Amino acid sequence: MGDYLLVCRTPGDDAARSLSTALEQRAALEGHLIAPLNAHAWLAVRGPVAPKTVSIGGWTLIGDVFDRQSPILPTPSAEDPWAYERKLVSRIWGRYVGVLFERGDRPSAFLRDPSGALECVTWTQDGLTLACSAAEDWLIRDLRPAWRINVDRVAQALHSLVAGTGDLLIDGPTALEPGTIQALPLTRPAATIWEPADFADRSLDPAPPIDEAMLRIRRAIDEAVSGLASLPGPLGAEVSGGLDSSLVAASLRHNRPDAVSVWLNAYGSTPESDERDYVTILGRALGFKPLCARHATGPITSDWLTSLAGGFRPGLNALDHPQDRSWTGLLEKAGATALMTGKGGDSVLFQAATTDVFTDVWLGAGWRALAYADLAELAAANEISVWSMIRAARRHRRHDPQPLLRNHPMLALPGAEPGPHPWLSDLQRFGPAKRFQIAGVADSVSHHGPSALTRAIDVRHPLCAQPVVEACLALPTSLLTIGGRDRGLARRAHRDRLPADIVERRTKGEMTRVYGRMIAENLDVLRPWLADGRLAAWGVINRKAALTELTPEALIWQGQHAAILTAAAFEGWVRTWEARLSPLY
């Protein structure tokens, strides 16, 4: 969608009034649409689709808001100061943030929706309270806030496999976690009013009948797809040939048959990255003709490594820069202003049909787990004997999971190990498969990050939406992987909508060699970028190891392309923000 900037000034402060007026005028010059929220606060929005506002229960919500079709309301205690808000985020869903004003037009709290689709970063300065979704270059230049990069946090974040949320890498502003309320002043602790574990707790109850579970997951996907498809603007849809985008396509055809103007497929240069045969089968079944375009590649340059590094977080969602620009052009040529994707399905619908699923069953049932219907199928799918799987489950001990860490020889060990993501602590009651699903939900927030594509196109991810996340978390992993299959329940729930070739497919498109080739062809840029960059100067990257690992020979044996691209994105982010926060900026 678009971005927003909210500016609130202290009543009676003439200096704050002058600064607020200057920022308002500058925002208008930068192309933002300006709207007053009260006598002392204004909102600036811009878009591909500029965020709207709606008032509910005293809250001003910024973004897209939908009513839940079948809400399940919590029962907070009478002493809970945020009891109304807990019920509010259960009655609605969408892509939004909220601000609550008290008497005298002062902001008293901010809220970020559970999906995390809109960033919410807030700070106070010179009599102003500001909140925004994007780190506008002109805003940082005009305000010159006294922020500093936290090097230790950069090192920890570079090792973490869960990106997109958590503490910022800058000391100064406050970032709200999805599903939290930040009361003012900002020194107060945030209040969590929604977290995945609350819904995962329901998976510990007796499982519903299979038909009911299928209905739940299908209704949740339809609710999310139908809601996002109802937003304004001509719509395009991504069809990769895999299951997740096919589920979204089938739901679009069922609920909004005329919503999509172009069905886009990107195919790679290797056999495993070319899924056009499956896209053709899907198109015949659903009645559309896909527009297939080769996955775009291009030289990596320092300009594009820094061009999308100006967000509050490193631009991990922007690393496929040539492809993002290519799809922007194709969508604009087709007249589409929005794109529906299948991202997030691997985590939420649960692709990881590993032996950990049986461990989940064992932890809940003990020896009765031997009656697990898919015992043999799960063991066979993982090429392990049933007895080995049972032995592994018996040896498992409940504990809080260790942080999911990235490991690469060129990454120096941080001074302190990263702590767990806020959603990943106190999970001892869950088995390893359910914990892995919760971690995937946390990581899925990163799909909403800025990129060259999101600058021009409203990119929508229905499988990351609150209705789908809650429905899937509430089901045990053994049910989500019914038949011993990845996303087994989602497959069964959509058998009547999708061709058998898609539902029963056991292979998956793979872009590893495409990205590996891109790195190998650009080592002349990446090697000095990382070995002689700021991360190396800080000791976050081991320069000697970087020189050794960033060679064609090492890439053949080590791979780990994602770690290299992630480090390149972090380097670009650090260089951009060092320049921004420099006294000479």
C-alpha positions as CSV (number, residue, x, y, z in Angstrom):
1,M,0.0,0.0,0.0
2,G,1.3,3.5,0.7
3,D,3.0,5.3,3.6
4,Y,1.9,7.7,6.3
5,L,3.4,10.4,8.5
6,L,1.6,11.6,11.6
7,V,2.7,14.8,13.3
8,C,1.2,16.0,16.6
9,R,2.4,19.2,18.3
10,T,2.2,20.3,21.9
11,P,-0.6,22.9,22.4
12,G,0.7,26.3,23.3
13,D,4.3,25.6,22.1
14,D,5.0,28.3,19.5
15,A,8.2,26.6,18.3
16,A,6.5,23.3,17.9
17,R,3.7,25.1,15.9
18,S,6.3,26.6,13.5
19,L,8.1,23.3,13.1
20,S,4.9,21.4,12.5
21,T,3.8,24.0,9.9
22,A,7.2,23.7,8.1
23,L,7.0,19.9,8.0
24,E,3.5,20.0,6.7
25,Q,4.4,22.3,3.9
26,R,7.4,20.2,3.0
27,A,5.4,17.0,3.0
28,A,3.0,18.6,0.6
29,L,5.9,19.5,-1.7
30,E,7.1,15.9,-1.5
31,G,3.8,14.7,-2.9
32,H,1.9,13.7,0.2
33,L,-1.8,14.3,0.7
34,I,-2.4,16.2,3.9
35,A,-5.4,15.9,6.2
36,P,-5.9,17.5,9.7
37,L,-6.8,15.0,12.4
38,N,-7.5,17.7,15.0
39,A,-6.3,21.3,15.8
40,H,-2.9,20.0,16.7
41,A,-2.3,17.0,14.5
42,W,-2.1,16.3,10.8
43,L,-1.6,13.2,8.7
44,A,0.3,13.0,5.4
45,V,-0.2,9.9,3.1
46,R,1.1,8.9,-0.2
47,G,0.9,5.7,-2.1
48,P,0.5,3.6,-4.8
49,V,-2.7,3.4,-2.8
50,A,-2.6,6.1,-0.1
51,P,-3.7,4.8,3.4
52,K,-7.3,5.8,4.4
53,T,-8.5,6.7,7.9
54,V,-11.4,5.4,9.9
55,S,-12.5,6.1,13.5
56,I,-13.5,3.2,15.8
57,G,-14.1,3.5,19.5
58,G,-12.0,6.7,19.9
59,W,-9.1,5.3,17.8
60,T,-8.1,6.8,14.5
61,L,-7.0,3.8,12.3
62,I,-4.8,4.5,9.4
63,G,-4.8,2.0,6.5
64,D,-7.2,-0.8,5.4
65,V,-9.7,-2.2,7.9
66,F,-12.1,-5.1,7.4
67,D,-14.8,-6.6,9.8
68,R,-14.1,-10.2,10.8
69,Q,-16.7,-12.6,9.4
70,S,-16.7,-14.9,12.5
71,P,-14.8,-13.2,15.3
72,I,-13.8,-15.0,18.5
73,L,-13.7,-12.4,21.2
74,P,-11.2,-12.7,24.1
75,T,-12.3,-12.4,27.7
76,P,-9.8,-10.0,29.3
77,S,-9.9,-9.2,33.0
78,A,-11.9,-6.3,34.3
79,E,-8.6,-4.7,35.4
80,D,-7.1,-4.8,32.0
81,P,-6.6,-1.2,30.8
82,W,-6.6,-2.4,27.1
83,A,-9.6,-4.8,27.3
84,Y,-11.5,-2.9,24.6
85,E,-8.5,-2.9,22.3
86,R,-8.0,-6.7,22.7
87,K,-11.6,-7.1,21.5
88,L,-11.2,-4.5,18.8
89,V,-8.3,-6.4,17.1
90,S,-10.4,-9.6,17.3
91,R,-13.4,-7.9,15.6
92,I,-11.4,-6.4,12.7
93,W,-8.4,-7.2,10.6
94,G,-6.4,-5.5,7.9
95,R,-3.3,-3.5,7.3
96,Y,-3.4,-0.6,9.7
97,V,-1.9,1.4,12.6
98,G,-3.9,3.4,15.1
99,V,-3.6,6.6,17.2
100,L,-5.7,7.4,20.3
101,F,-6.1,11.1,21.2
102,E,-6.9,12.3,24.7
103,R,-8.3,15.6,25.9
104,G,-6.5,18.6,24.4
105,D,-5.8,16.7,21.2
106,R,-2.7,15.0,22.7
107,P,-1.8,11.5,21.4
108,S,-2.0,9.0,24.3
109,A,-1.2,5.7,22.5
110,F,-0.3,4.1,19.2
111,L,-1.4,0.6,18.0
112,R,0.0,-1.7,15.3
113,D,-2.2,-4.3,13.8
114,P,-1.3,-8.0,14.3
115,S,-0.2,-8.6,10.7
116,G,2.5,-6.0,10.9
117,A,1.7,-4.9,7.3
118,L,2.3,-1.3,8.2
119,E,5.4,-0.3,10.1
120,C,4.9,2.1,13.0
121,V,8.0,4.0,14.3
122,T,7.4,6.8,16.7
123,W,9.5,9.4,18.6
124,T,9.3,12.8,20.2
125,Q,11.3,15.8,19.3
126,D,11.1,19.6,19.8
127,G,7.6,19.6,21.1
128,L,6.4,17.1,18.4
129,T,5.3,13.5,18.6
130,L,5.8,11.8,15.2
131,A,4.8,8.4,13.9
132,C,5.5,7.0,10.4
133,S,5.8,3.9,8.3
134,A,8.8,5.1,6.2
135,A,12.1,6.9,7.0
136,E,11.6,9.7,4.5
137,D,14.9,11.2,3.5
138,W,13.6,14.8,3.6
139,L,12.2,14.2,7.1
140,I,15.5,13.0,8.6
141,R,17.3,15.8,6.8
142,D,14.9,18.5,8.1
143,L,14.6,17.2,11.7
144,R,18.2,16.0,12.2
145,P,17.2,13.7,15.1
146,A,19.9,12.7,17.6
147,W,19.9,9.1,16.6
148,R,22.8,6.7,16.4
149,I,23.3,3.3,14.9
150,N,23.6,0.5,17.5
151,V,26.6,-1.6,16.3
152,D,25.9,-4.5,18.7
153,R,22.3,-4.7,17.6
154,V,23.4,-4.6,13.9
155,A,25.7,-7.6,14.6
156,Q,22.9,-9.5,16.4
157,A,20.3,-8.8,13.7
158,L,22.7,-10.0,11.0
159,H,22.8,-13.3,12.7
160,S,19.1,-13.6,13.3
161,L,17.0,-15.6,10.8
162,V,13.8,-13.8,11.9
163,A,13.7,-10.4,10.2
164,G,11.1,-7.7,9.8
165,T,10.2,-7.0,13.4
166,G,12.0,-6.6,16.7
167,D,14.1,-3.7,18.0
168,L,15.4,-1.2,15.4
169,L,19.1,-1.0,14.8
170,I,19.0,2.7,15.6
171,D,19.0,4.2,19.2
172,G,16.3,6.9,19.4
173,P,13.0,6.0,17.8
174,T,10.6,3.3,19.1
175,A,9.2,0.6,16.8
176,L,6.0,-1.0,17.7
177,E,5.8,-4.8,17.4
178,P,2.7,-6.1,15.6
179,G,-0.2,-6.6,18.0
180,T,1.1,-4.1,20.5
181,I,0.0,-0.8,22.0
182,Q,2.6,1.9,22.9
183,A,1.3,4.3,25.5
184,L,2.8,7.7,25.8
185,P,5.3,8.8,27.1
186,L,7.5,6.4,25.1
187,T,9.4,5.5,28.2
188,R,6.5,3.3,29.2
189,P,6.6,-0.4,28.3
190,A,4.5,-1.5,25.3
191,A,1.4,-3.7,26.0
192,T,1.0,-6.9,24.0
193,I,-2.7,-7.3,23.0
194,W,-2.2,-10.0,20.4
195,E,0.5,-12.7,19.9
196,P,0.7,-16.0,17.9
197,A,1.1,-18.1,21.0
198,D,-2.4,-17.2,22.2
199,F,-3.9,-18.9,19.1
200,A,-1.3,-21.7,19.1
201,D,-2.6,-22.6,22.6
202,R,-5.8,-23.8,20.9
203,S,-3.8,-26.3,19.0
204,L,-3.2,-28.1,22.3
205,D,-6.9,-28.8,22.7
206,P,-8.5,-31.9,21.1
207,A,-8.2,-31.5,17.3
208,P,-11.4,-30.7,15.4
209,P,-12.8,-33.2,12.8
210,I,-10.9,-33.1,9.5
211,D,-13.9,-31.7,7.6
212,E,-14.3,-28.8,10.1
213,A,-10.6,-28.0,10.0
214,M,-10.7,-28.0,6.2
215,L,-13.7,-25.6,6.3
216,R,-11.9,-23.3,8.8
217,I,-8.8,-23.0,6.6
218,R,-10.7,-22.5,3.4
219,R,-13.0,-19.8,5.0
220,A,-10.0,-18.0,6.4
221,I,-8.2,-17.9,3.0
222,D,-11.4,-16.8,1.3
223,E,-11.9,-14.0,3.9
224,A,-8.4,-12.7,3.4
225,V,-8.4,-12.9,-0.4
226,S,-11.9,-11.5,-0.8
227,G,-11.2,-8.6,1.6
228,L,-7.9,-7.6,-0.1
229,A,-9.4,-8.0,-3.6
230,S,-12.2,-5.6,-2.7
231,L,-9.7,-2.7,-2.3
232,P,-9.7,-0.1,-5.0
233,G,-7.5,-0.4,-8.1
234,P,-7.1,-2.9,-11.0
235,L,-5.5,-6.1,-9.7
236,G,-2.8,-8.4,-10.9
237,A,-2.1,-11.8,-9.4
238,E,1.2,-13.8,-9.1
239,V,1.0,-17.4,-10.2
240,S,4.3,-19.1,-9.6
241,G,3.0,-22.7,-10.3
242,G,3.3,-23.7,-6.7
243,L,0.6,-24.5,-4.2
244,D,0.4,-21.2,-2.3
245,S,-0.2,-18.8,-5.2
246,S,-2.5,-21.4,-6.7
247,L,-4.7,-21.3,-3.5
248,V,-4.9,-17.5,-3.8
249,A,-5.7,-17.7,-7.5
250,A,-8.5,-20.3,-6.9
251,S,-10.0,-18.1,-4.2
252,L,-9.9,-15.1,-6.4
253,R,-11.7,-17.0,-9.2
254,H,-14.3,-18.3,-6.7
255,N,-14.9,-15.0,-4.8
256,R,-13.9,-12.2,-7.2
257,P,-14.1,-13.8,-10.6
258,D,-13.6,-10.6,-12.5
259,A,-11.1,-8.9,-10.2
260,V,-7.8,-9.8,-11.9
261,S,-6.7,-8.1,-15.1
262,V,-3.3,-9.9,-15.5
263,W,-1.9,-13.2,-14.1
264,L,1.8,-12.9,-13.9
265,N,4.4,-15.7,-13.8
266,A,8.2,-15.3,-13.6
267,Y,10.2,-18.3,-14.8
268,G,13.9,-18.8,-14.2
269,S,16.8,-19.8,-16.4
270,T,17.2,-23.3,-14.8
271,P,14.8,-26.3,-15.2
272,E,13.9,-26.3,-11.5
273,S,13.0,-22.6,-11.6
274,D,10.8,-22.8,-14.7
275,E,7.2,-23.8,-13.6
276,R,5.3,-22.7,-16.7
277,D,3.9,-26.2,-17.2
278,Y,2.1,-26.0,-13.9
279,V,1.0,-22.5,-14.5
280,T,-0.5,-23.5,-17.8
281,I,-2.4,-26.4,-16.1
282,L,-3.7,-24.0,-13.5
283,G,-4.7,-21.4,-16.1
284,R,-6.7,-24.0,-18.0
285,A,-8.5,-25.1,-14.9
286,L,-9.3,-21.6,-13.6
287,G,-9.9,-20.0,-17.0
288,F,-7.1,-17.5,-17.4
289,K,-4.1,-17.1,-19.7
290,P,-0.9,-16.3,-17.8
291,L,1.6,-13.7,-18.8
292,C,4.9,-15.5,-18.4
293,A,8.1,-13.4,-18.3
294,R,11.6,-14.5,-17.7
295,H,12.9,-13.7,-14.2
296,A,14.9,-10.5,-14.6
297,T,18.5,-10.3,-13.6
298,G,21.1,-7.6,-13.9
299,P,24.4,-6.4,-12.5
300,I,24.6,-5.7,-8.8
301,T,25.8,-2.1,-8.3
302,S,26.5,-0.1,-5.2
303,D,23.8,2.3,-6.3
304,W,21.0,-0.2,-6.1
305,L,22.4,-1.7,-2.9
306,T,22.0,1.7,-1.3
307,S,19.0,3.0,-3.2
308,L,16.5,0.9,-1.2
309,A,18.5,0.9,2.1
310,G,16.8,4.0,3.5
311,G,14.1,2.3,5.5
312,F,14.1,1.9,9.2
313,R,15.2,-1.7,8.6
314,P,17.7,-3.3,6.1
315,G,16.0,-3.8,2.8
316,L,15.8,-7.6,2.8
317,N,12.5,-7.5,0.8
318,A,14.2,-5.4,-1.9
319,L,17.1,-7.7,-2.9
320,D,15.5,-9.0,-6.1
321,H,15.8,-5.5,-7.5
322,P,15.9,-6.2,-11.3
323,Q,12.9,-8.5,-11.0
324,D,10.9,-6.0,-8.9
325,R,11.5,-3.3,-11.6
326,S,10.6,-5.7,-14.4
327,W,7.3,-6.7,-12.7
328,T,6.5,-3.0,-12.0
329,G,6.8,-2.3,-15.7
330,L,4.6,-5.3,-16.7
331,L,1.9,-4.5,-14.2
332,E,1.8,-0.8,-15.1
333,K,1.7,-1.8,-18.8
334,A,-1.3,-4.0,-18.0
335,G,-3.0,-1.1,-16.1
336,A,-2.8,-2.9,-12.7
337,T,-2.0,-0.9,-9.5
338,A,-2.1,-3.8,-7.1
339,L,-0.7,-7.3,-7.0
340,M,-1.9,-10.4,-5.0
341,T,0.8,-12.9,-4.0
342,G,1.0,-16.3,-2.3
343,K,3.9,-15.3,0.0
344,G,3.8,-16.6,3.6
345,G,2.0,-19.8,2.8
346,D,5.1,-22.0,3.4
347,S,5.2,-20.8,7.0
348,V,1.5,-20.3,7.9
349,L,0.0,-23.3,6.0
350,F,3.0,-25.3,7.2
351,Q,5.3,-26.7,4.6
352,A,7.7,-28.3,7.2
353,A,6.3,-31.8,7.3
354,T,9.4,-33.1,9.2
355,T,9.8,-35.6,12.0
356,D,9.2,-32.7,14.4
357,V,5.5,-33.1,13.6
358,F,5.5,-36.5,15.2
359,T,7.4,-35.1,18.2
360,D,4.5,-32.6,18.6
361,V,2.1,-35.6,18.6
362,W,4.3,-37.5,21.1
363,L,4.5,-34.6,23.5
364,G,0.7,-34.4,23.7
365,A,-0.1,-38.1,23.7
366,G,2.9,-40.1,24.8
367,W,2.7,-43.8,23.7
368,R,-0.8,-43.2,22.3
369,A,1.1,-41.3,19.5
370,L,1.7,-44.7,18.0
371,A,-1.9,-44.6,16.8
372,Y,-1.1,-41.4,14.8
373,A,-2.7,-42.0,11.4
374,D,0.2,-40.6,9.3
375,L,3.0,-42.2,11.3
376,A,4.3,-44.4,8.4
377,E,3.7,-41.7,5.7
378,L,5.6,-39.1,7.7
379,A,8.5,-41.4,8.3
380,A,8.6,-42.4,4.6
381,A,8.5,-38.8,3.5
382,N,11.5,-38.0,5.7
383,E,13.4,-41.2,4.7
384,I,13.6,-42.4,8.3
385,S,12.3,-45.5,10.0
386,V,9.3,-45.3,12.3
387,W,11.4,-46.5,15.2
388,S,14.0,-43.8,14.7
389,M,11.3,-41.2,14.6
390,I,9.9,-42.5,17.9
391,R,13.3,-42.6,19.5
392,A,13.9,-38.9,18.5
393,A,10.5,-37.9,19.9
394,R,11.2,-39.7,23.2
395,R,14.6,-37.9,23.6
396,H,13.1,-34.5,23.0
397,R,13.0,-32.2,26.1
398,R,10.8,-29.2,26.5
399,H,12.8,-26.0,26.7
400,D,12.6,-22.5,25.4
401,P,13.9,-22.7,21.8
402,Q,17.3,-21.2,21.0
403,P,17.2,-18.2,18.7
404,L,17.2,-19.1,15.0
405,L,20.6,-17.9,13.9
406,R,22.3,-17.4,10.6
407,N,25.7,-19.1,10.3
408,H,28.3,-18.1,7.8
409,P,32.1,-18.1,8.1
410,M,32.4,-14.4,7.3
411,L,30.0,-13.4,10.1
412,A,32.0,-12.6,13.2
413,L,30.4,-13.8,16.4
414,P,28.5,-11.0,18.1
415,G,29.5,-9.8,21.5
416,A,26.2,-11.1,22.9
417,E,24.0,-13.7,21.5
418,P,20.8,-12.3,20.1
419,G,17.8,-12.7,22.4
420,P,14.7,-14.4,21.2
421,H,12.2,-12.6,19.1
422,P,9.3,-11.3,21.4
423,W,7.0,-13.8,19.9
424,L,9.4,-16.7,20.4
425,S,9.9,-16.6,24.2
426,D,8.0,-18.7,26.7
427,L,7.1,-21.4,24.2
428,Q,8.1,-24.5,26.3
429,R,4.5,-25.8,26.2
430,F,4.7,-26.3,22.4
431,G,6.5,-29.0,20.4
432,P,9.3,-28.1,18.0
433,A,7.0,-28.1,14.8
434,K,4.5,-25.7,16.3
435,R,7.4,-23.5,17.6
436,F,8.8,-23.5,14.1
437,Q,5.5,-22.4,12.7
438,I,5.3,-19.5,15.1
439,A,8.8,-18.5,14.1
440,G,7.6,-18.5,10.5
441,V,4.7,-16.3,11.3
442,A,7.1,-13.8,12.9
443,D,9.4,-13.9,9.9
444,S,6.5,-13.5,7.5
445,V,6.2,-9.9,8.6
446,S,9.2,-9.2,6.5
447,H,7.2,-9.8,3.3
448,H,5.6,-6.4,3.8
449,G,8.9,-4.6,3.6
450,P,9.6,-1.9,1.0
451,S,11.1,-2.6,-2.4
452,A,11.2,-1.2,-5.9
453,L,7.9,-3.0,-6.5
454,T,6.0,-1.7,-3.5
455,R,7.0,1.9,-4.4
456,A,4.7,1.7,-7.4
457,I,2.4,-1.2,-6.8
458,D,0.2,-2.1,-3.8
459,V,1.5,-5.6,-3.0
460,R,-1.0,-7.7,-1.0
461,H,-0.2,-10.9,0.9
462,P,-3.5,-12.6,1.9
463,L,-1.7,-15.7,3.4
464,C,0.0,-13.4,5.9
465,A,-3.3,-11.8,6.9
466,Q,-4.7,-12.2,10.4
467,P,-7.6,-14.5,9.6
468,V,-5.3,-17.1,7.9
469,V,-2.6,-16.8,10.6
470,E,-5.1,-17.3,13.4
471,A,-6.9,-20.2,11.8
472,C,-3.6,-22.1,11.0
473,L,-2.0,-21.5,14.4
474,A,-5.1,-22.9,16.1
475,L,-4.7,-26.3,14.4
476,P,-2.1,-28.9,15.4
477,T,0.8,-29.4,13.0
478,S,-0.2,-33.1,12.6
479,L,-3.5,-31.9,11.1
480,L,-1.9,-29.2,8.9
481,T,0.3,-31.9,7.5
482,I,-2.4,-34.6,7.2
483,G,-1.3,-37.4,5.0
484,G,2.3,-36.8,5.9
485,R,2.3,-34.0,3.3
486,D,3.5,-30.4,3.5
487,R,0.4,-28.2,3.7
488,G,-1.6,-31.3,3.6
489,L,-4.8,-29.8,5.1
490,A,-4.7,-26.8,2.6
491,R,-4.4,-29.3,-0.2
492,R,-7.4,-31.3,0.9
493,A,-9.5,-28.2,1.5
494,H,-9.0,-27.0,-2.1
495,R,-9.2,-30.3,-4.0
496,D,-12.4,-29.2,-5.7
497,R,-10.9,-25.9,-6.8
498,L,-7.5,-26.9,-8.1
499,P,-6.3,-29.4,-10.7
500,A,-4.9,-32.7,-9.3
501,D,-1.5,-31.9,-10.8
502,I,-1.2,-28.9,-8.5
503,V,-2.7,-30.5,-5.4
504,E,-0.7,-33.7,-5.6
505,R,2.6,-32.1,-6.8
506,R,5.6,-33.2,-4.7
507,T,8.2,-30.9,-6.2
508,K,8.7,-27.2,-5.6
509,G,10.2,-24.5,-7.7
510,E,13.7,-23.6,-6.7
511,M,15.6,-20.4,-7.4
512,T,18.8,-21.2,-5.6
513,R,20.9,-21.6,-8.7
514,V,19.5,-18.4,-10.2
515,Y,20.6,-16.4,-7.2
516,G,23.8,-18.3,-6.9
517,R,24.7,-17.4,-10.4
518,M,23.8,-13.7,-9.7
519,I,26.2,-13.6,-6.8
520,A,29.0,-15.4,-8.7
521,E,28.7,-13.0,-11.7
522,N,28.9,-10.0,-9.3
523,L,31.7,-11.0,-7.0
524,D,33.8,-8.1,-8.3
525,V,31.2,-5.8,-6.6
526,L,30.2,-7.9,-3.6
527,R,33.8,-8.7,-2.5
528,P,35.0,-5.2,-1.9
529,W,31.5,-4.1,-0.8
530,L,31.7,-6.5,2.2
531,A,35.4,-7.0,2.8
532,D,36.2,-3.2,2.7
533,G,32.9,-1.9,4.0
534,R,31.7,-0.5,7.3
535,L,30.6,-3.9,8.7
536,A,34.1,-5.2,8.3
537,A,35.5,-2.0,9.8
538,W,33.3,-2.6,12.9
539,G,34.4,-6.2,13.1
540,V,30.8,-7.4,12.4
541,I,32.2,-9.1,9.3
542,N,35.5,-11.0,9.4
543,R,37.4,-9.4,6.5
544,K,39.8,-12.2,6.0
545,A,37.0,-14.8,5.9
546,A,35.0,-12.5,3.5
547,L,37.9,-12.5,1.1
548,T,38.2,-16.3,1.3
549,E,34.4,-17.0,1.1
550,L,33.6,-14.6,-1.7
551,T,35.3,-16.6,-4.4
552,P,33.8,-18.8,-7.1
553,E,35.4,-21.9,-5.6
554,A,34.0,-21.2,-2.1
555,L,30.5,-20.5,-3.6
556,I,30.5,-23.9,-5.2
557,W,31.3,-25.7,-2.0
558,Q,29.6,-23.4,0.6
559,G,26.7,-21.8,-1.2
560,Q,24.8,-19.9,1.5
561,H,23.7,-17.3,-1.0
562,A,21.0,-15.9,1.3
563,A,23.6,-15.0,3.9
564,I,25.7,-13.1,1.4
565,L,22.8,-11.1,0.0
566,T,21.6,-10.4,3.5
567,A,25.1,-9.1,4.5
568,A,25.1,-6.9,1.4
569,A,21.7,-5.4,2.3
570,F,22.9,-4.7,5.8
571,E,26.1,-3.0,4.5
572,G,24.0,-0.8,2.2
573,W,21.7,0.1,5.1
574,V,24.6,1.0,7.4
575,R,26.3,3.2,4.8
576,T,23.0,5.0,4.0
577,W,22.2,5.7,7.7
578,E,25.8,6.7,8.6
579,A,25.5,9.3,5.9
580,R,22.1,10.4,7.1
581,L,23.1,10.8,10.7
582,S,26.4,12.5,9.9
583,P,26.8,16.0,11.2
584,L,27.6,17.0,7.6
585,Y,24.4,15.5,6.2
